Amino acid sequence: MTAEALPSSADAEHLTDALRRSGVLGQGRVCSVDVEHAYPAIVSRVLRLRLTYEADDGAAPGSVIFKTGLPRRTSDIHTAGRQEVAFYGQVAPLTPARLVPHCFNAAWDEETKAWHLILEDLSESHASPTAWPLPPTMAQCETILGTLARFNAAWWDDPRLGVSIGTWIDYAAYVQRLQILATHFTAFVDRVGDRLSGERRDLYRRVIDAAPRLFARYQSHRNVTLIHGDAHVWNVLMPKDEQSGDVRLFDWDTWRIGIPSNDLSYMMAMHWYPDLRRHREQRLLDHYHAALLAQGVGGYDRRTLDDDYRQSVLLQILTPVMQAAYDIPPWVWWNNLERILLAVDDLDCRALLG
């Protein structure tokens, strides 16, 4: 057990109510809660809670994962927690089973911006694929991309997208976001100084200028799905029993309607150095595409995936700028910046700028 303070929303009374409403606790009640472990996180607070019951029938969980916000981040540019609570309230119940952790309770307070999630604890059965920043094995990558393809296929061109699930970004809103991004880029240039070459600064300006034209791919509203938005491999829980195939995707605070290659480019081009990426990239894109087809996705050929992937890689150069604006530590965004720019060169993404 740790000395980590227990949030009031995770006390015995609140947990009893949440577990009863979720259907996993009958007439029993939680009589004590202990913080067994506190997980380090950049934008949230994650606790593993050990629960003791009174008059329980044995079906209630012995532990849960409690996730909530950090007080210092309640007024950030990105309001952490809102999207993840919405995901577990709206998307997860309609998603095929065993793709995401089960959520017992998801709460968001619009006035205070306070939020929390009470999730099933998979610590005994699952683990991260590797210790950051070590990339997974090829077999692990295939398993991860196969799982991502299952999730994407479940929401592929779904008529509920933009109606009851998620929101479409229109052209005017996109241009407004680009104007904000341009402001952040100016601040980014001031911050990094001569560590960003003139050639790279020019590339950024060209990408920002071309972004409204490239937005046409998204505006087609075809071959789109729900994407994770932060799909690095350490947001995946792999089963300790490799034969089970029970892979779970978690940390859904940036989910949205989008082009699936955005997640693929973030997972590979943003996080892998050139040698590893060159050896794996096309094989894993093949694997992902085959998995989509196996799940019944049609009208999306392999060439289109390649085209989407290159455009996603190009636009990913904007991600480190926004990470810096969100006050993500430099050891995250600086390495992402270098790797994604190398991928842009490798894949001749500048050709997309005309």
N, C-alpha and C positions, 0 to 999 in steps of 0.2 A: 504494500500500500504506500501511497505518497501523501505528502502534506498539502497537496494542491487544494485550494479552497473550492467548495462545492457551490455552483450557482444556485440561486433560489429556485429557478425553474427545473432543477434536477433533484429537488429534495424528495423525500419518501412520498409525501402527499401528491405532488405533481406527477411523479412517475406512476403511482398507483392509478391515478385518473387516466393517464395516457395509455397505459397498458390495458386497462379495462375497456376503454373506448376502441382500442385496436383489436380487441377480441382474444388476446392471449392470456388475460388474467380474469379469473372468475370472481368469486366472493372473497378471495384472499386479499392481502394488502402488502405493500412493500413496507417493512418495518425499519430497515436500515440501508444506507447507501454509503459505499466506500469508494474513494478514488483509487483505483488499482494502478492506473498508469496515465500519464499526461503525454500526449504526442506533440512534438514541436511542429508548428505550422506558421506560415508567413502571414496569412490574412485571417486566421480563425483559431479557435481554441478547441482542442479535441481531447476528450477524456474517456477512458474506459472505466465504467462504473460496475462494481460488484454489488449485487442486490441480494438482500435477505428478506424472506417472506414470512408472513404469519397466515396460517390456514390456507396455504396454496395447494392446489391439486397436482402440482409437479409439472404443469405444462408451460409455465411462465419462464422467460429467459433468466438464466443465472447472472448474466451481465449484458450491458448494452453499451453502445458508443454514443456519447453525448457531444454534439458539435454546436458551437455558438460563436458569436463574433468577438473581436477584440475591441474594447472601448475606444482605443485611440483611432480606430478606422471607421467610426460611425459617420463621419462627414467626408469621406474620400470621394474622388471622382466616380469611382465604381462602388455602388452600395452593396457591399458583400452580404450574402445571405438571401437576399430577396429572390434571386433567380433559382437558387437551389431549393428553397422552400416551395416555390412554384413547381419545380420539377417533380418533387416527391408528392405534391398535392394533385397535380394535373396529369403529368406524363407517366410516371412510374406505374400507377394503377392500370394503365392501358397498354403497357409494354409487356411483351412475353416474359414469362417467369424466368428467374435465375440469370438475368442480365445485369441487374443492379441490386444493391442491398435492400432488404425489406425495411421500410420506415414505419415505426410505431407512432410517430408524432412529428409534425412539421408546423412551426408557428412563426409568424412574422407580425410585428407591430408597426403599422405605418407611421404612427406618431413618433415613437421613440427610436425606430429602426432596430429595436432589439429582435433577435431571432434565435431559434434553436432547432436542432433535429435530434430525434432519438432513433437510432438505427440499430439493426441487428448487429451483434458482435461476431465477426467471422475470424477473429484472431486465432482460434484453435485450428481451424480448417483451412485457412488461406494465409497468404503472405505476398509481399511485394515481389515482383519477378527478380529483382536484383537490388543491391544497395546502390543508391544514387552515387555517382553518375555512370556506373557501369552498364553498358547496353545489355539487353537480354540476348540469349542465344537465338539462332535463326528459328529453331523449333518453337521457342516461346513467342517470337514475333509473329509467326504464322498463326499460332493459337490466338494471340491478342487481336490480330487483324481479322481473323475469322469471326471472333466475337463482335468486334465493331461492325463488321458487315451484317451480322444478324440483327443488330440494333438498327442500323441504317435501313436495311431492307424492310423492317417492320413498319417504318414510317415513310417509306419511299413514295413520293408524290401523293401522299395521303390527303384526301379532300378536307380533312380537319385542320391541316396546316394553315395558319393565318386566320382561321375562323374561330375554333375553340381551343386550338393548341398553338402557342407561339404567335408572333406578330411579324408580318411582312414589313420590311423597310422600303419605303417608297423613295423615288429619286430625290425629291426635295430634302427628305430627312438624311439621305446618304450624303448629299452635297454639304449639308450643315455639319455632319460628322467630320467630313474632310476638312472643313474650315477649322474646326476645333483641333483636329489632328495636326494641321499645318501650324497652329499656335504652339502645340506641344513639341513639334519638330524644331521650331525656332528655339524653344527653351532647351531642348535636347542638344542642339548644336552649341549653344552657350555653355552647357554643362561639360561636354566632352572636348570642346576646343579642338586643338590640332590632332587629336586622336582619331578624328573622322576626316579623311582626306577630302580634298576638293572634288575629286572624281566621284566619291561616294555621296557627297552632298548633292551633286548634280543628279545622280541616279535617284535619290530620294525625291527631289523636286520633280523629276520626270514622271515618277510613279504616281505622285500625288496629282499631277496634272492629268495623267492618263486614266486615273481611277474611275471617273464618271463613265468613260467609254467601256472600260473593262467590266463595269457594273451591269452591263447588258446581259451577261451570262446569268447572273442572279435574277434579273428582271424577267427572264423567260419563264420562271416558275416551273421549269421542267427539269427532271432528273435532280431534284432537291430532296432533302430529308431533314431530320433533326440531327444536329451535330453537337459534339461534346463541348468544343471550344477551348479545352485545356487538355488535349488528349496525349499527354506524354505517358510513357509506359509505367510511371510510378503512380498513376491514377488508375491502376488496374490491380485487382487482387486475384492472384493465381492460386488454384487449389493445391494443397500439399499432396493430395492424391491425384497425380497427373492424369490418371485414367478417367476421372470423374467428368472432366470437361466443364466444370462449374466455375467459369471465369466471370468476375463481376467488375463492372465499370463504376467508378465513384467520383466524387468531387464535381458536382454538376452545376456550379455557380455561373458558368458562362455558356450554358446550352442555348441554342437558337435554331431557327430555320436557316439552312445554308447548303452549300455545295460540299459533298462528303470529302473531296480532296483537301479541303481546308484542314481537317483533322489529320489526314495522312501526311501532309507536308509539315505540319507542326510536330508530329511524332518522329518523322525521319529527318527531313531536311533541316529542321530547326535544332535538333538535338544530337545529330551524328556528324562526326568529322568525315572528311571526304573519302578516305579509303574504305571505311566500313560502309558508308552510304552507297558508294559506287558498286560495291560487291552485292549489296542486298536490295537496293531500291526497286529495280525492275522486276526482280523475282517476287518481291512482296506485293507490288502492284498487280502482278499476274495473279497471285494467290488471293488478294482481296477481290479482284474482279470475278474470279471463278466462284468465290464464296457468295457474291451477290447473285450471280446467275443461279447457283444452287438453291438460293432462297426465293427464286421466282422473279427477280428483277429483270425486266426486258427493255429493249430500246436504248440500251446504254452500252455502246461497244468499247472495246479496249482502247481504241485510238482516242475516243472522247475522254476517257479517264486520263490518258497521257496529257491531252490538251488542258484539261481542268487542273491537273497536278502542276504543270508548269506555271499556269497563271496563279495558282495558290501559293507556290513558292515565291513568286515575284511579290505578291501582296504581303506575304509574311514578313518582309523587311520592315513593315510598319509596326509589327508586334513589339519588338524591343523598345521602340519609342514610347509606346503606350505603357509597357511594363515600367519603364523609368518614371513616367508621369504618375503611375499608381503607387509609386514609392516601393516597388519591388527592389530588393537589394541588387547592386551592380554585379555580384557574382552570378546572378541569374541572367540579367539582360545583356551584359557585355559578351558573355560566351555565346548566347543565342544570336547576337548581332553578327559576330564573326562567322559562325557556322552557316547562317542563312545566306549571307552575302557570298560565301564560297559556293553554295548550292546554286545561287543565281548565275554565277559564272559557268559552272559545270553544265547547266541545263540550257544555256544560251537564252535566258529569260528576257534579256534586254531586247531581243528581237520582237517581243510582244509589244514593245513601246512604239514600233514603227520607225 
